[in-house]
Amino acid sequence: MNRTGRSAGALLPAMTTNAYEVAGLSPEAGVAIGDTPKKALLFAAHTGADLPPEVQKFIDDAR
């Protein structure tokens, strides 16, 4: 048994959440994840030195 009181091999129950398209941002660049659109957080994955311009614009506009 570990510090959480569960055996080391115990499985956690599956969790689900929602993904939402973000206006002005292609789903390939990023999506919002959360229980509701108002509570969702932006998630983007990118393999490069700079963010895609549309993601950077979204961040800049939110400031």
Buried (B, 14 or more C-beta within 10 A) or exposed (E): EEEEEEEEEEEEEEEEEEEBEBEEBEEEBBBBBBEEEEEBEBEBEEEEEEBBEBBEEBEEEEE
